[in-house]
Amino acid sequence: MGKFSKAGGREMPELNTSSLPDLVFAILFFFMMVTSMREVSLKIKFQYPQATELQKLEKKSLVTFIYVGKPIPELVEKMGNETRIQLNDQIAEISEVGAYIGQEKASMKEEEQPYMTTSIKGDYETNMGIITDLKQALREAYALKISYSARPRASR
């Protein structure tokens, strides 16, 4: 009568984990595709000026960005409404630009340092005097390759 006896001492079969790496890779790939990397959180209002002759920068890893414009509304009370310079995530003065460029050059490989480009992202309402002072500070720091960020002019 004992066809179905429980005395056999059966063990639980092992869990098959051979497809687990594929699943982890698929999830990783999904998050890499839907996530954007934030470079800098802007503390200034910035609107690109328009230009007719534009060139796309080839190697973004060799580009250092400097933002110029008026502070965002949340920071106007604290900083005033004057035009400011932003280096990475910090508001800075013209006198700090040389040290910033030196720090950026030091973080690059030695063979890439001569190809470093400084891109000035200036608001279209920024006074040219501030841009000139910034260019002079870059010249003193031997950052001689300068580009200006702009958007294409709308065709009529």
N, CA, C and O atoms as a GROMACS GRO file, in nm:
protein
  624
    1MET      N    1   0.078  -0.119   0.000
    1MET     CA    2   0.000   0.000   0.000
    1MET      C    3   0.084   0.127   0.000
    1MET      O    4   0.030   0.235  -0.025
    2GLY      N    5   0.201   0.121   0.024
    2GLY     CA    6   0.285   0.238   0.040
    2GLY      C    7   0.351   0.285  -0.087
    2GLY      O    8   0.472   0.303  -0.090
    3LYS      N    9   0.276   0.304  -0.192
    3LYS     CA   10   0.336   0.355  -0.314
    3LYS      C   11   0.388   0.498  -0.296
    3LYS      O   12   0.489   0.535  -0.356
    4PHE      N   13   0.320   0.577  -0.218
    4PHE     CA   14   0.358   0.718  -0.200
    4PHE      C   15   0.413   0.738  -0.060
    4PHE      O   16   0.347   0.802   0.024
    5SER      N   17   0.527   0.687  -0.033
    5SER     CA   18   0.584   0.701   0.101
    5SER      C   19   0.668   0.827   0.110
    5SER      O   20   0.728   0.869   0.011
    6LYS      N   21   0.674   0.887   0.229
    6LYS     CA   22   0.749   1.010   0.251
    6LYS      C   23   0.880   0.982   0.320
    6LYS      O   24   0.943   1.075   0.371
    7ALA      N   25   0.922   0.864   0.324
    7ALA     CA   26   1.043   0.830   0.395
    7ALA      C   27   1.167   0.844   0.310
    7ALA      O   28   1.277   0.815   0.357
    8GLY      N   29   1.154   0.886   0.186
    8GLY     CA   30   1.266   0.891   0.094
    8GLY      C   31   1.367   1.000   0.123
    8GLY      O   32   1.478   0.992   0.071
    9GLY      N   33   1.334   1.099   0.202
    9GLY     CA   34   1.428   1.207   0.236
    9GLY      C   35   1.471   1.289   0.115
    9GLY      O   36   1.590   1.309   0.093
   10ARG      N   37   1.376   1.334   0.039
   10ARG     CA   38   1.409   1.412  -0.081
   10ARG      C   39   1.466   1.549  -0.043
   10ARG      O   40   1.432   1.606   0.060
   11GLU      N   41   1.555   1.600  -0.131
   11GLU     CA   42   1.612   1.733  -0.112
   11GLU      C   43   1.552   1.830  -0.213
   11GLU      O   44   1.503   1.789  -0.319
   12MET      N   45   1.557   1.954  -0.180
   12MET     CA   46   1.509   2.059  -0.270
   12MET      C   47   1.608   2.072  -0.386
   12MET      O   48   1.729   2.077  -0.361
   13PRO      N   49   1.562   2.077  -0.512
   13PRO     CA   50   1.656   2.091  -0.624
   13PRO      C   51   1.722   2.230  -0.621
   13PRO      O   52   1.662   2.326  -0.572
   14GLU      N   53   1.844   2.238  -0.673
   14GLU     CA   54   1.917   2.366  -0.675
   14GLU      C   55   1.852   2.463  -0.773
   14GLU      O   56   1.795   2.423  -0.874
   15LEU      N   57   1.863   2.590  -0.741
   15LEU     CA   58   1.808   2.695  -0.826
   15LEU      C   59   1.904   2.720  -0.941
   15LEU      O   60   2.024   2.736  -0.920
   16ASN      N   61   1.854   2.723  -1.062
   16ASN     CA   62   1.937   2.745  -1.180
   16ASN      C   63   1.962   2.895  -1.195
   16ASN      O   64   1.868   2.972  -1.218
   17THR      N   65   2.087   2.937  -1.182
   17THR     CA   66   2.122   3.080  -1.190
   17THR      C   67   2.199   3.112  -1.317
   17THR      O   68   2.265   3.216  -1.323
   18SER      N   69   2.192   3.029  -1.417
   18SER     CA   70   2.271   3.052  -1.539
   18SER      C   71   2.224   3.176  -1.616
   18SER      O   72   2.304   3.235  -1.689
   19SER      N   73   2.099   3.217  -1.605
   19SER     CA   74   2.052   3.335  -1.679
   19SER      C   75   2.060   3.463  -1.596
   19SER      O   76   2.022   3.569  -1.644
   20LEU      N   77   2.108   3.455  -1.474
   20LEU     CA   78   2.116   3.572  -1.388
   20LEU      C   79   2.210   3.680  -1.444
   20LEU      O   80   2.172   3.797  -1.440
   21PRO      N   81   2.330   3.648  -1.495
   21PRO     CA   82   2.414   3.754  -1.553
   21PRO      C   83   2.347   3.826  -1.670
   21PRO      O   84   2.364   3.947  -1.686
   22ASP      N   85   2.271   3.754  -1.752
   22ASP     CA   86   2.200   3.818  -1.862
   22ASP      C   87   2.096   3.917  -1.812
   22ASP      O   88   2.080   4.025  -1.868
   23LEU      N   89   2.027   3.879  -1.708
   23LEU     CA   90   1.926   3.965  -1.650
   23LEU      C   91   1.989   4.091  -1.589
   23LEU      O   92   1.937   4.201  -1.609
   24VAL      N   93   2.098   4.076  -1.517
   24VAL     CA   94   2.167   4.191  -1.457
   24VAL      C   95   2.218   4.284  -1.566
   24VAL      O   96   2.207   4.406  -1.554
   25PHE      N   97   2.275   4.228  -1.673
   25PHE     CA   98   2.324   4.309  -1.783
   25PHE      C   99   2.210   4.386  -1.849
   25PHE      O  100   2.226   4.503  -1.882
   26ALA      N  101   2.096   4.322  -1.869
   26ALA     CA  102   1.982   4.389  -1.932
   26ALA      C  103   1.933   4.505  -1.846
   26ALA      O  104   1.900   4.611  -1.899
   27ILE      N  105   1.928   4.488  -1.716
   27ILE     CA  106   1.885   4.596  -1.626
   27ILE      C  107   1.987   4.709  -1.627
   27ILE      O  108   1.949   4.827  -1.630
   28LEU      N  109   2.115   4.675  -1.624
   28LEU     CA  110   2.220   4.776  -1.629
   28LEU      C  111   2.212   4.855  -1.760
   28LEU      O  112   2.221   4.978  -1.759
   29PHE      N  113   2.194   4.787  -1.869
   29PHE     CA  114   2.182   4.852  -1.999
   29PHE      C  115   2.061   4.945  -2.003
   29PHE      O  116   2.070   5.055  -2.057
   30PHE      N  117   1.951   4.903  -1.946
   30PHE     CA  118   1.831   4.987  -1.941
   30PHE      C  119   1.859   5.116  -1.866
   30PHE      O  120   1.824   5.224  -1.914
   31PHE      N  121   1.920   5.106  -1.748
   31PHE     CA  122   1.947   5.227  -1.670
   31PHE      C  123   2.049   5.317  -1.736
   31PHE      O  124   2.042   5.439  -1.723
   32MET      N  125   2.143   5.260  -1.808
   32MET     CA  126   2.241   5.342  -1.880
   32MET      C  127   2.174   5.419  -1.993
   32MET      O  128   2.215   5.531  -2.024
   33MET      N  129   2.073   5.363  -2.053
   33MET     CA  130   2.006   5.429  -2.164
   33MET      C  131   1.910   5.539  -2.118
   33MET      O  132   1.897   5.640  -2.187
   34VAL      N  133   1.844   5.522  -2.006
   34VAL     CA  134   1.743   5.619  -1.965
   34VAL      C  135   1.798   5.725  -1.870
   34VAL      O  136   1.727   5.821  -1.838
   35THR      N  137   1.920   5.711  -1.824
   35THR     CA  138   1.978   5.807  -1.731
   35THR      C  139   2.069   5.902  -1.807
   35THR      O  140   2.149   5.859  -1.890
   36SER      N  141   2.057   6.030  -1.777
   36SER     CA  142   2.149   6.126  -1.836
   36SER      C  143   2.244   6.175  -1.727
   36SER      O  144   2.204   6.195  -1.613
   37MET      N  145   2.368   6.194  -1.766
   37MET     CA  146   2.469   6.237  -1.670
   37MET      C  147   2.466   6.389  -1.662
   37MET      O  148   2.477   6.457  -1.765
   38ARG      N  149   2.453   6.441  -1.544
   38ARG     CA  150   2.451   6.585  -1.522
   38ARG      C  151   2.594   6.631  -1.507
   38ARG      O  152   2.668   6.580  -1.423
   39GLU      N  153   2.634   6.728  -1.589
   39GLU     CA  154   2.769   6.781  -1.578
   39GLU      C  155   2.776   6.891  -1.473
   39GLU      O  156   2.857   6.886  -1.380
   40VAL      N  157   2.691   6.990  -1.488
   40VAL     CA  158   2.695   7.107  -1.400
   40VAL      C  159   2.552   7.152  -1.374
   40VAL      O  160   2.470   7.153  -1.466
   41SER      N  161   2.522   7.188  -1.250
   41SER     CA  162   2.392   7.250  -1.224
   41SER      C  163   2.412   7.401  -1.233
   41SER      O  164   2.488   7.461  -1.157
   42LEU      N  165   2.342   7.460  -1.326
   42LEU     CA  166   2.360   7.603  -1.352
   42LEU      C  167   2.304   7.688  -1.240
   42LEU      O  168   2.194   7.665  -1.191
   43LYS      N  169   2.382   7.786  -1.200
   43LYS     CA  170   2.340   7.883  -1.100
   43LYS      C  171   2.320   8.019  -1.163
   43LYS      O  172   2.295   8.118  -1.095
   44ILE      N  173   2.332   8.022  -1.296
   44ILE     CA  174   2.311   8.147  -1.368
   44ILE      C  175   2.208   8.123  -1.478
   44ILE      O  176   2.191   8.011  -1.526
   45LYS      N  177   2.140   8.232  -1.517
   45LYS     CA  178   2.049   8.224  -1.631
   45LYS      C  179   2.135   8.229  -1.757
   45LYS      O  180   2.227   8.310  -1.768
   46PHE      N  181   2.104   8.142  -1.848
   46PHE     CA  182   2.188   8.133  -1.966
   46PHE      C  183   2.103   8.107  -2.089
   46PHE      O  184   2.026   8.011  -2.093
   47GLN      N  185   2.116   8.192  -2.189
   47GLN     CA  186   2.050   8.172  -2.316
   47GLN      C  187   2.155   8.194  -2.424
   47GLN      O  188   2.219   8.300  -2.429
   48TYR      N  189   2.173   8.094  -2.510
   48TYR     CA  190   2.274   8.103  -2.614
   48TYR      C  191   2.251   8.221  -2.706
   48TYR      O  192   2.136   8.249  -2.743
   49PRO      N  193   2.357   8.292  -2.744
   49PRO     CA  194   2.343   8.392  -2.850
   49PRO      C  195   2.331   8.319  -2.984
   49PRO      O  196   2.364   8.201  -2.995
   50GLN      N  197   2.286   8.390  -3.087
   50GLN     CA  198   2.272   8.330  -3.220
   50GLN      C  199   2.396   8.359  -3.302
   50GLN      O  200   2.460   8.464  -3.286
   51ALA      N  201   2.430   8.265  -3.390
   51ALA     CA  202   2.546   8.282  -3.476
   51ALA      C  203   2.518   8.218  -3.612
   51ALA      O  204   2.429   8.135  -3.626
   52THR      N  205   2.597   8.259  -3.712
   52THR     CA  206   2.579   8.203  -3.846
   52THR      C  207   2.685   8.098  -3.878
   52THR      O  208   2.653   7.998  -3.943
   53GLU      N  209   2.808   8.116  -3.834
   53GLU     CA  210   2.917   8.022  -3.863
   53GLU      C  211   2.946   7.942  -3.737
   53GLU      O  212   3.010   7.992  -3.644
   54LEU      N  213   2.900   7.817  -3.734
   54LEU     CA  214   2.919   7.732  -3.616
   54LEU      C  215   3.001   7.610  -3.653
   54LEU      O  216   2.995   7.560  -3.765
   55GLN      N  217   3.078   7.562  -3.556
   55GLN     CA  218   3.155   7.440  -3.570
   55GLN      C  219   3.133   7.356  -3.447
   55GLN      O  220   3.134   7.407  -3.335
   56LYS      N  221   3.114   7.227  -3.466
   56LYS     CA  222   3.092   7.137  -3.354
   56LYS      C  223   3.227   7.097  -3.295
   56LYS      O  224   3.321   7.068  -3.369
   57LEU      N  225   3.237   7.095  -3.162
   57LEU     CA  226   3.359   7.053  -3.095
   57LEU      C  227   3.373   6.902  -3.105
   57LEU      O  228   3.276   6.829  -3.082
   58GLU      N  229   3.493   6.855  -3.138
   58GLU     CA  230   3.514   6.712  -3.161
   58GLU      C  231   3.522   6.633  -3.031
   58GLU      O  232   3.438   6.546  -3.006
   59LYS      N  233   3.622   6.661  -2.949
   59LYS     CA  234   3.641   6.583  -2.826
   59LYS      C  235   3.593   6.664  -2.707
   59LYS      O  236   3.660   6.757  -2.662
   60LYS      N  237   3.476   6.628  -2.655
   60LYS     CA  238   3.420   6.703  -2.542
   60LYS      C  239   3.502   6.684  -2.415
   60LYS      O  240   3.496   6.767  -2.325
   61SER      N  241   3.579   6.575  -2.406
   61SER     CA  242   3.659   6.552  -2.286
   61SER      C  243   3.772   6.654  -2.274
   61SER      O  244   3.827   6.672  -2.165
   62LEU      N  245   3.808   6.720  -2.383
   62LEU     CA  246   3.915   6.820  -2.380
   62LEU      C  247   3.861   6.962  -2.365
   62LEU      O  248   3.937   7.058  -2.373
   63VAL      N  249   3.731   6.975  -2.343
   63VAL     CA  250   3.668   7.107  -2.335
   63VAL      C  251   3.637   7.141  -2.189
   63VAL      O  252   3.579   7.060  -2.117
   64THR      N  253   3.674   7.259  -2.149
   64THR     CA  254   3.643   7.312  -2.017
   64THR      C  255   3.543   7.426  -2.036
   64THR      O  256   3.566   7.517  -2.116
   65PHE      N  257   3.432   7.420  -1.964
   65PHE     CA  258   3.327   7.519  -1.983
   65PHE      C  259   3.330   7.625  -1.873
   65PHE      O  260   3.352   7.595  -1.756
   66ILE      N  261   3.309   7.749  -1.914
   66ILE     CA  262   3.295   7.862  -1.822
   66ILE      C  263   3.163   7.930  -1.858
   66ILE      O  264   3.141   7.968  -1.973
   67TYR      N  265   3.075   7.944  -1.760
   67TYR     CA  266   2.943   8.003  -1.781
   67TYR      C  267   2.942   8.146  -1.732
   67TYR      O  268   2.997   8.176  -1.625
   68VAL      N  269   2.881   8.235  -1.809
   68VAL     CA  270   2.873   8.376  -1.773
   68VAL      C  271   2.729   8.422  -1.790
   68VAL      O  272   2.669   8.404  -1.897
   69GLY      N  273   2.673   8.482  -1.686
   69GLY     CA  274   2.537   8.533  -1.694
   69GLY      C  275   2.489   8.584  -1.559
   69GLY      O  276   2.565   8.586  -1.462
   70LYS      N  277   2.365   8.625  -1.553
   70LYS     CA  278   2.306   8.673  -1.428
   70LYS      C  279   2.260   8.555  -1.344
   70LYS      O  280   2.223   8.452  -1.400
   71PRO      N  281   2.261   8.568  -1.211
   71PRO     CA  282   2.219   8.456  -1.125
   71PRO      C  283   2.073   8.417  -1.148
   71PRO      O  284   1.992   8.499  -1.191
   72ILE      N  285   2.042   8.290  -1.120
   72ILE     CA  286   1.904   8.243  -1.131
   72ILE      C  287   1.820   8.312  -1.024
   72ILE      O  288   1.875   8.360  -0.925
   73PRO      N  289   1.688   8.318  -1.042
   73PRO     CA  290   1.603   8.393  -0.948
   73PRO      C  291   1.620   8.351  -0.801
   73PRO      O  292   1.607   8.436  -0.712
   74GLU      N  293   1.649   8.225  -0.774
   74GLU     CA  294   1.665   8.180  -0.635
   74GLU      C  295   1.789   8.241  -0.569
   74GLU      O  296   1.794   8.251  -0.446
   75LEU      N  297   1.888   8.280  -0.648
   75LEU     CA  298   2.013   8.333  -0.593
   75LEU      C  299   2.026   8.484  -0.605
   75LEU      O  300   2.127   8.540  -0.561
   76VAL      N  301   1.927   8.551  -0.664
   76VAL     CA  302   1.937   8.697  -0.682
   76VAL      C  303   1.945   8.768  -0.548
   76VAL      O  304   2.022   8.862  -0.533
   77GLU      N  305   1.867   8.725  -0.449
   77GLU     CA  306   1.871   8.788  -0.316
   77GLU      C  307   2.008   8.777  -0.252
   77GLU      O  308   2.057   8.871  -0.189
   78LYS      N  309   2.070   8.663  -0.269
   78LYS     CA  310   2.199   8.636  -0.207
   78LYS      C  311   2.315   8.704  -0.280
   78LYS      O  312   2.407   8.755  -0.216
   79MET      N  313   2.310   8.705  -0.414
   79MET     CA  314   2.424   8.751  -0.493
   79MET      C  315   2.402   8.882  -0.565
   79MET      O  316   2.497   8.942  -0.616
   80GLY      N  317   2.280   8.929  -0.571
   80GLY     CA  318   2.252   9.049  -0.648
   80GLY      C  319   2.218   9.014  -0.791
   80GLY      O  320   2.209   8.896  -0.826
   81ASN      N  321   2.201   9.115  -0.872
   81ASN     CA  322   2.157   9.093  -1.010
   81ASN      C  323   2.269   9.120  -1.110
   81ASN      O  324   2.242   9.133  -1.230
   82GLU      N  325   2.394   9.128  -1.064
   82GLU     CA  326   2.506   9.152  -1.153
   82GLU      C  327   2.546   9.024  -1.224
   82GLU      O  328   2.518   8.914  -1.176
   83THR      N  329   2.612   9.039  -1.337
   83THR     CA  330   2.660   8.924  -1.413
   83THR      C  331   2.768   8.852  -1.334
   83THR      O  332   2.856   8.915  -1.275
   84ARG      N  333   2.761   8.719  -1.333
   84ARG     CA  334   2.855   8.635  -1.257
   84ARG      C  335   2.920   8.532  -1.348
   84ARG      O  336   2.871   8.504  -1.458
   85ILE      N  337   3.030   8.477  -1.301
   85ILE     CA  338   3.101   8.370  -1.371
   85ILE      C  339   3.085   8.244  -1.289
   85ILE      O  340   3.100   8.245  -1.167
   86GLN      N  341   3.054   8.133  -1.358
   86GLN     CA  342   3.040   8.005  -1.290
   86GLN      C  343   3.145   7.909  -1.344
   86GLN      O  344   3.154   7.886  -1.465
   87LEU      N  345   3.225   7.854  -1.253
   87LEU     CA  346   3.324   7.752  -1.285
   87LEU      C  347   3.280   7.623  -1.218
   87LEU      O  348   3.272   7.617  -1.095
   88ASN      N  349   3.252   7.521  -1.297
   88ASN     CA  350   3.190   7.397  -1.248
   88ASN      C  351   3.062   7.432  -1.174
   88ASN      O  352   2.972   7.491  -1.233
   89ASP      N  353   3.051   7.398  -1.047
   89ASP     CA  354   2.928   7.425  -0.972
   89ASP      C  355   2.941   7.546  -0.879
   89ASP      O  356   2.856   7.565  -0.792
   90GLN      N  357   3.045   7.626  -0.894
   90GLN     CA  358   3.070   7.737  -0.803
   90GLN      C  359   3.070   7.870  -0.877
   90GLN      O  360   3.121   7.881  -0.988
   91ILE      N  361   3.013   7.971  -0.815
   91ILE     CA  362   3.022   8.108  -0.865
   91ILE      C  363   3.161   8.159  -0.826
   91ILE      O  364   3.205   8.142  -0.712
   92ALA      N  365   3.230   8.223  -0.921
   92ALA     CA  366   3.368   8.264  -0.896
   92ALA      C  367   3.391   8.406  -0.948
   92ALA      O  368   3.307   8.464  -1.016
   93GLU      N  369   3.506   8.458  -0.914
   93GLU     CA  370   3.551   8.589  -0.961
   93GLU      C  371   3.652   8.569  -1.074
   93GLU      O  372   3.703   8.458  -1.094
   94ILE      N  373   3.682   8.676  -1.146
   94ILE     CA  374   3.779   8.669  -1.256
   94ILE      C  375   3.915   8.623  -1.204
   94ILE      O  376   3.986   8.550  -1.273
   95SER      N  377   3.952   8.665  -1.084
   95SER     CA  378   4.083   8.629  -1.030
   95SER      C  379   4.098   8.478  -1.005
   95SER      O  380   4.210   8.430  -0.992
   96GLU      N  381   3.989   8.404  -0.997
   96GLU     CA  382   3.995   8.260  -0.971
   96GLU      C  383   4.003   8.177  -1.098
   96GLU      O  384   4.020   8.055  -1.091
   97VAL      N  385   3.992   8.240  -1.214
   97VAL     CA  386   3.990   8.166  -1.340
   97VAL      C  387   4.124   8.099  -1.366
   97VAL      O  388   4.127   7.984  -1.412
   98GLY      N  389   4.234   8.165  -1.339
   98GLY     CA  390   4.367   8.107  -1.363
   98GLY      C  391   4.389   7.979  -1.284
   98GLY      O  392   4.440   7.881  -1.338
   99ALA      N  393   4.352   7.980  -1.156
   99ALA     CA  394   4.367   7.860  -1.074
   99ALA      C  395   4.276   7.748  -1.124
   99ALA      O  396   4.315   7.631  -1.122
  100TYR      N  397   4.157   7.783  -1.168
  100TYR     CA  398   4.063   7.683  -1.222
  100TYR      C  399   4.119   7.617  -1.347
  100TYR      O  400   4.112   7.495  -1.361
  101ILE      N  401   4.175   7.697  -1.437
  101ILE     CA  402   4.233   7.641  -1.560
  101ILE      C  403   4.353   7.553  -1.526
  101ILE      O  404   4.370   7.447  -1.586
  102GLY      N  405   4.435   7.595  -1.432
  102GLY     CA  406   4.548   7.512  -1.389
  102GLY      C  407   4.503   7.379  -1.332
  102GLY      O  408   4.563   7.276  -1.360
  103GLN      N  409   4.397   7.382  -1.254
  103GLN     CA  410   4.342   7.259  -1.196
  103GLN      C  411   4.286   7.167  -1.305
  103GLN      O  412   4.305   7.046  -1.300
  104GLU      N  413   4.217   7.225  -1.403
  104GLU     CA  414   4.163   7.144  -1.513
  104GLU      C  415   4.274   7.083  -1.598
  104GLU      O  416   4.264   6.968  -1.640
  105LYS      N  417   4.381   7.159  -1.624
  105LYS     CA  418   4.494   7.106  -1.699
  105LYS      C  419   4.562   6.993  -1.623
  105LYS      O  420   4.603   6.894  -1.682
  106ALA      N  421   4.573   7.008  -1.491
  106ALA     CA  422   4.639   6.906  -1.410
  106ALA      C  423   4.560   6.776  -1.408
  106ALA      O  424   4.618   6.669  -1.391
  107SER      N  425   4.428   6.783  -1.426
  107SER     CA  426   4.347   6.662  -1.424
  107SER      C  427   4.351   6.588  -1.558
  107SER      O  428   4.300   6.476  -1.569
  108MET      N  429   4.410   6.650  -1.661
  108MET     CA  430   4.419   6.586  -1.793
  108MET      C  431   4.551   6.512  -1.807
  108MET      O  432   4.646   6.535  -1.732
  109LYS      N  433   4.554   6.422  -1.906
  109LYS     CA  434   4.680   6.356  -1.940
  109LYS      C  435   4.773   6.460  -1.999
  109LYS      O  436   4.728   6.556  -2.063
  110GLU      N  437   4.902   6.441  -1.978
  110GLU     CA  438   5.000   6.540  -2.022
  110GLU      C  439   4.998   6.560  -2.173
  110GLU      O  440   5.015   6.673  -2.221
  111GLU      N  441   4.978   6.453  -2.250
  111GLU     CA  442   4.978   6.466  -2.396
  111GLU      C  443   4.851   6.534  -2.448
  111GLU      O  444   4.850   6.580  -2.562
  112GLU      N  445   4.744   6.541  -2.367
  112GLU     CA  446   4.620   6.606  -2.411
  112GLU      C  447   4.614   6.753  -2.370
  112GLU      O  448   4.530   6.827  -2.422
  113GLN      N  449   4.699   6.797  -2.279
  113GLN     CA  450   4.693   6.934  -2.229
  113GLN      C  451   4.705   7.041  -2.338
  113GLN      O  452   4.634   7.142  -2.330
  114PRO      N  453   4.791   7.025  -2.439
  114PRO     CA  454   4.798   7.130  -2.543
  114PRO      C  455   4.669   7.143  -2.626
  114PRO      O  456   4.647   7.245  -2.691
  115TYR      N  457   4.585   7.040  -2.624
  115TYR     CA  458   4.462   7.042  -2.703
  115TYR      C  459   4.340   7.087  -2.623
  115TYR      O  460   4.228   7.083  -2.674
  116MET      N  461   4.361   7.128  -2.499
  116MET     CA  462   4.250   7.172  -2.415
  116MET      C  463   4.187   7.298  -2.474
  116MET      O  464   4.257   7.393  -2.511
  117THR      N  465   4.055   7.298  -2.482
  117THR     CA  466   3.980   7.413  -2.533
  117THR      C  467   3.892   7.466  -2.420
  117THR      O  468   3.830   7.389  -2.347
  118THR      N  469   3.888   7.596  -2.406
  118THR     CA  470   3.801   7.658  -2.308
  118THR      C  471   3.681   7.716  -2.383
  118THR      O  472   3.696   7.798  -2.473
  119SER      N  473   3.563   7.670  -2.345
  119SER     CA  474   3.441   7.716  -2.410
  119SER      C  475   3.368   7.814  -2.318
  119SER      O  476   3.332   7.780  -2.205
  120ILE      N  477   3.348   7.933  -2.366
  120ILE     CA  478   3.277   8.035  -2.289
  120ILE      C  479   3.130   8.029  -2.329
  120ILE      O  480   3.094   8.052  -2.445
  121LYS      N  481   3.046   7.997  -2.233
  121LYS     CA  482   2.902   7.994  -2.255
  121LYS      C  483   2.845   8.120  -2.191
  121LYS      O  484   2.804   8.119  -2.076
  122GLY      N  485   2.845   8.226  -2.269
  122GLY     CA  486   2.799   8.354  -2.218
  122GLY      C  487   2.656   8.381  -2.259
  122GLY      O  488   2.616   8.353  -2.372
  123ASP      N  489   2.580   8.435  -2.166
  123ASP     CA  490   2.442   8.473  -2.195
  123ASP      C  491   2.444   8.582  -2.303
  123ASP      O  492   2.537   8.662  -2.309
  124TYR      N  493   2.341   8.584  -2.387
  124TYR     CA  494   2.340   8.680  -2.497
  124TYR      C  495   2.332   8.824  -2.449
  124TYR      O  496   2.363   8.915  -2.526
  125GLU      N  497   2.292   8.849  -2.326
  125GLU     CA  498   2.285   8.986  -2.273
  125GLU      C  499   2.410   9.026  -2.193
  125GLU      O  500   2.413   9.134  -2.136
  126THR      N  501   2.511   8.940  -2.188
  126THR     CA  502   2.632   8.968  -2.112
  126THR      C  503   2.711   9.081  -2.177
  126THR      O  504   2.728   9.084  -2.299
  127ASN      N  505   2.759   9.174  -2.094
  127ASN     CA  506   2.840   9.285  -2.144
  127ASN      C  507   2.974   9.232  -2.195
  127ASN      O  508   3.030   9.139  -2.137
  128MET      N  509   3.023   9.291  -2.301
  128MET     CA  510   3.149   9.248  -2.361
  128MET      C  511   3.268   9.276  -2.269
  128MET      O  512   3.371   9.212  -2.283
  129GLY      N  513   3.255   9.371  -2.176
  129GLY     CA  514   3.365   9.400  -2.084
  129GLY      C  515   3.399   9.280  -1.997
  129GLY      O  516   3.517   9.255  -1.970
  130ILE      N  517   3.299   9.207  -1.952
  130ILE     CA  518   3.323   9.089  -1.868
  130ILE      C  519   3.388   8.979  -1.952
  130ILE      O  520   3.478   8.911  -1.905
  131ILE      N  521   3.343   8.963  -2.076
  131ILE     CA  522   3.402   8.863  -2.165
  131ILE      C  523   3.548   8.898  -2.193
  131ILE      O  524   3.634   8.809  -2.196
  132THR      N  525   3.578   9.026  -2.212
  132THR     CA  526   3.715   9.070  -2.236
  132THR      C  527   3.802   9.043  -2.114
  132THR      O  528   3.915   8.996  -2.128
  133ASP      N  529   3.752   9.073  -1.994
  133ASP     CA  530   3.828   9.044  -1.872
  133ASP      C  531   3.852   8.894  -1.858
  133ASP      O  532   3.960   8.851  -1.817
  134LEU      N  533   3.752   8.813  -1.892
  134LEU     CA  534   3.765   8.668  -1.885
  134LEU      C  535   3.869   8.619  -1.984
  134LEU      O  536   3.950   8.532  -1.952
  135LYS      N  537   3.867   8.674  -2.106
  135LYS     CA  538   3.966   8.636  -2.206
  135LYS      C  539   4.107   8.673  -2.161
  135LYS      O  540   4.201   8.597  -2.186
  136GLN      N  541   4.123   8.787  -2.095
  136GLN     CA  542   4.254   8.828  -2.045
  136GLN      C  543   4.303   8.733  -1.937
  136GLN      O  544   4.421   8.697  -1.934
  137ALA      N  545   4.214   8.691  -1.848
  137ALA     CA  546   4.251   8.595  -1.743
  137ALA      C  547   4.289   8.460  -1.804
  137ALA      O  548   4.381   8.394  -1.756
  138LEU      N  549   4.219   8.419  -1.909
  138LEU     CA  550   4.254   8.294  -1.978
  138LEU      C  551   4.388   8.305  -2.048
  138LEU      O  552   4.466   8.210  -2.050
  139ARG      N  553   4.415   8.422  -2.105
  139ARG     CA  554   4.544   8.444  -2.170
  139ARG      C  555   4.657   8.434  -2.069
  139ARG      O  556   4.762   8.376  -2.098
  140GLU      N  557   4.638   8.490  -1.950
  140GLU     CA  558   4.741   8.483  -1.846
  140GLU      C  559   4.762   8.341  -1.795
  140GLU      O  560   4.870   8.307  -1.748
  141ALA      N  561   4.658   8.256  -1.805
  141ALA     CA  562   4.668   8.116  -1.763
  141ALA      C  563   4.713   8.026  -1.878
  141ALA      O  564   4.713   7.904  -1.863
  142TYR      N  565   4.752   8.084  -1.992
  142TYR     CA  566   4.794   8.011  -2.111
  142TYR      C  567   4.687   7.916  -2.163
  142TYR      O  568   4.718   7.809  -2.215
  143ALA      N  569   4.563   7.954  -2.149
  143ALA     CA  570   4.451   7.882  -2.211
  143ALA      C  571   4.416   7.960  -2.337
  143ALA      O  572   4.327   8.045  -2.336
  144LEU      N  573   4.487   7.930  -2.445
  144LEU     CA  574   4.479   8.014  -2.564
  144LEU      C  575   4.377   7.965  -2.667
  144LEU      O  576   4.344   8.038  -2.760
  145LYS      N  577   4.327   7.843  -2.651
  145LYS     CA  578   4.223   7.794  -2.742
  145LYS      C  579   4.088   7.820  -2.677
  145LYS      O  580   4.050   7.755  -2.580
  146ILE      N  581   4.016   7.918  -2.732
  146ILE     CA  582   3.888   7.960  -2.675
  146ILE      C  583   3.779   7.944  -2.781
  146ILE      O  584   3.799   7.979  -2.897
  147SER      N  585   3.666   7.893  -2.739
  147SER     CA  586   3.551   7.887  -2.828
  147SER      C  587   3.433   7.953  -2.757
  147SER      O  588   3.430   7.961  -2.634
  148TYR      N  589   3.338   7.999  -2.834
  148TYR     CA  590   3.218   8.061  -2.780
  148TYR      C  591   3.099   7.975  -2.819
  148TYR      O  592   3.082   7.942  -2.937
  149SER      N  593   3.018   7.938  -2.723
  149SER     CA  594   2.901   7.855  -2.752
  149SER      C  595   2.788   7.943  -2.803
  149SER      O  596   2.763   8.052  -2.751
  150ALA      N  597   2.720   7.894  -2.906
  150ALA     CA  598   2.608   7.968  -2.964
  150ALA      C  599   2.511   7.868  -3.026
  150ALA      O  600   2.540   7.749  -3.038
  151ARG      N  601   2.395   7.919  -3.065
  151ARG     CA  602   2.297   7.836  -3.135
  151ARG      C  603   2.284   7.891  -3.277
  151ARG      O  604   2.311   8.008  -3.301
  152PRO      N  605   2.242   7.807  -3.370
  152PRO     CA  606   2.229   7.854  -3.509
  152PRO      C  607   2.122   7.962  -3.521
  152PRO      O  608   2.019   7.959  -3.453
  153ARG      N  609   2.149   8.057  -3.607
  153ARG     CA  610   2.053   8.163  -3.633
  153ARG      C  611   1.938   8.106  -3.715
  153ARG      O  612   1.960   8.031  -3.810
  154ALA      N  613   1.817   8.142  -3.677
  154ALA     CA  614   1.699   8.092  -3.748
  154ALA      C  615   1.698   8.151  -3.888
  154ALA      O  616   1.716   8.272  -3.906
  155SER      N  617   1.677   8.066  -3.987
  155SER     CA  618   1.673   8.116  -4.125
  155SER      C  619   1.540   8.186  -4.151
  155SER      O  620   1.437   8.150  -4.094
  156ARG      N  621   1.544   8.286  -4.236
  156ARG     CA  622   1.425   8.367  -4.261
  156ARG      C  623   1.350   8.319  -4.379
  156ARG      O  624   1.247   8.377  -4.414
   0.00000   0.00000   0.00000
